[in-house]
Amino acid sequence: MLEIEYSILAKRTLTNIALFIEQTNTKGAGSRWKNKFLNKVKKYAKPIQYAPCRHKVYANYGFSCVAIDSWIIIFKVEKNSFYIHQILFAAAYN
């Protein structure tokens, strides 16, 4: 498995989602969601070649995309890392 790295934007998105879930649900729900989500991301952190994103802008910059639940993960596999550039809500990905 590759080392997972996050851009500042991706980290901020994860934190904001977890905070929102925490505020609208029971105590600890945000951190539980974040841990489950990150475990799902780990399944993709493999040194394989992924297809480019269907979104032309991301594809032109060499990014690949994968859908996890209702989220799109925009990433690159570089050397020994799985670099997550951005996390978008799937409905906003068009």
C-alpha positions as CSV (number, residue, x, y, z in Angstrom):
1,M,0.0,0.0,0.0
2,L,1.2,3.5,-0.8
3,E,1.5,6.3,1.7
4,I,-1.6,8.6,1.6
5,E,-0.9,12.3,1.3
6,Y,-3.5,15.1,1.3
7,S,-3.5,18.5,-0.1
8,I,-4.4,21.4,2.2
9,L,-7.8,21.6,0.4
10,A,-8.5,17.9,0.8
11,K,-7.6,18.0,4.5
12,R,-9.9,21.0,5.0
13,T,-12.7,19.3,3.2
14,L,-12.5,16.2,5.4
15,T,-12.4,18.3,8.5
16,N,-15.4,20.4,7.4
17,I,-17.5,17.3,6.5
18,A,-16.6,15.7,9.9
19,L,-17.6,18.9,11.7
20,F,-20.9,19.1,9.9
21,I,-21.7,15.5,10.7
22,E,-20.7,16.1,14.3
23,Q,-23.0,19.1,14.6
24,T,-26.0,17.4,13.0
25,N,-25.7,14.0,14.6
26,T,-24.7,12.4,17.9
27,K,-21.4,13.1,19.6
28,G,-18.5,11.3,17.9
29,A,-20.4,10.7,14.6
30,G,-18.1,13.0,12.6
31,S,-14.9,11.3,13.7
32,R,-16.5,7.8,13.1
33,W,-17.5,8.9,9.6
34,K,-14.0,10.3,8.9
35,N,-12.3,7.0,10.1
36,K,-14.7,4.9,7.9
37,F,-14.1,7.1,4.9
38,L,-10.3,7.0,5.3
39,N,-10.4,3.2,5.5
40,K,-12.3,3.1,2.2
41,V,-9.7,5.5,0.7
42,K,-6.9,3.1,1.8
43,K,-8.3,0.4,-0.5
44,Y,-7.3,2.5,-3.5
45,A,-3.8,3.4,-2.3
46,K,-2.1,0.8,-4.5
47,P,0.8,1.3,-6.9
48,I,-1.3,0.7,-10.0
49,Q,-2.2,2.9,-13.0
50,Y,-5.6,4.4,-12.8
51,A,-7.6,5.8,-15.7
52,P,-7.7,9.5,-16.0
53,C,-10.6,11.5,-14.7
54,R,-13.5,12.0,-17.0
55,H,-13.4,15.7,-16.2
56,K,-11.1,17.2,-18.8
57,V,-9.5,19.7,-16.5
58,Y,-8.4,17.2,-14.0
59,A,-7.4,14.7,-16.7
60,N,-5.2,17.3,-18.4
61,Y,-3.3,17.7,-15.1
62,G,-2.8,13.9,-14.8
63,F,-5.4,13.3,-12.1
64,S,-7.5,10.2,-11.7
65,C,-10.8,10.0,-9.9
66,V,-12.7,7.4,-7.9
67,A,-16.1,7.5,-6.3
68,I,-16.5,6.6,-2.7
69,D,-20.0,6.7,-1.4
70,S,-21.3,10.2,-2.4
71,W,-17.8,11.6,-2.9
72,I,-15.3,11.9,-5.7
73,I,-11.7,11.6,-4.8
74,I,-9.3,13.3,-7.2
75,F,-5.8,11.9,-6.9
76,K,-2.5,11.0,-8.4
77,V,-0.2,8.0,-7.8
78,E,3.3,9.4,-7.6
79,K,6.4,7.4,-6.6
80,N,5.4,5.9,-3.2
81,S,2.4,8.1,-2.5
82,F,-1.3,8.3,-3.2
83,Y,-1.8,12.0,-3.3
84,I,-5.4,13.2,-2.8
85,H,-5.7,16.6,-4.4
86,Q,-9.4,17.2,-3.8
87,I,-12.6,15.7,-2.4
88,L,-15.9,16.7,-4.0
89,F,-19.5,15.9,-3.4
90,A,-20.5,13.8,-6.4
91,A,-23.5,16.0,-7.3
92,A,-21.0,18.9,-7.7
93,Y,-18.6,17.0,-10.0
94,N,-20.2,17.8,-13.3
